[in-house]
Amino acid sequence: MALVEHCLNEMRNISERTGSSSSGMEAKCFIVVEMDNENLESTAYIERAPAPLVGDPLNYDSFLQRICGFYERRYP
């Protein structure tokens, strides 16, 4: 789990755009998957810590809201 937490912290350091003229990513998210590469049927999407929880800017729902917000502002 230490590696997952390290990668999550690195993702937090990547800048996001604050407007149409700024640099950075439009949105970002962090998805945690548990997989052992042998028993593929046991692969699972993780929704508990260390994965970003609801309300965390790196949670998938936050990612979708941010992307949708950009599209709504750009294409009203």
N, C-alpha and C positions, 0 to 999 in steps of 0.2 A: 504493500500500500504506500510505502514511502515514495516509490517511483511515480505513482499516480499523483500524489500530492505535489511532488516536485514539478511534474509536467503541468499540472493545473496552475501552479504559481507562475510558471513561465508564460502560460497563455494569458494570465492576468496582466503581464507586463507589455503585451502587444497593444499598440495604440489603436484607438477607434477614431473614425472621422467625427468631427463635431459639426460639419456642414458640408455643402457641396464643393467648396473650394479648399477644404483642408485635406491633409493626407492621413492615411491609416485605413484600417478595414471598416467596411460599412457595419458589419456585425460579426460577432464571434460566439461560439459555444464550445462546450467541452462535453463529450459523450463518453461514458465509461461502460465498457463491455467486458464481461467476464467470459474468458474462452481459454481452453487448454490446448487447442490445436489437434487433439486426438478424439475427444468425444464431442463432436460439433453439435450434437443435439442438445447438449447441456449449456450452450452459449446463451447468455442472458444480458439484457440491458439493465444496468444498475441504476436504481433511483434512490439510493441511500448514500450517506457519506462513505467515501470521500468524493463521490460525484456531486456536482453543484445541485443544491436543493432548490425548490421553488423559492423565488425571490432573489436568488443569486443572479447577477448579470450574465453569468456563463451558462445558466440553465437553458435548455432547448426552448422553453416557452418564451423566455426573455429574448432569445435570438429571433424567433419568429415575429414577436411584437415589434422589435426594432426594424427588421427588414420590411414588414408591412407598413410601418410608419414612414419609412423612406419612400416607398412606392406611393402611398397616399398623398404625400406632400409633392412628389414629382409629377404624378399623373392624377390630378384632382378630378 
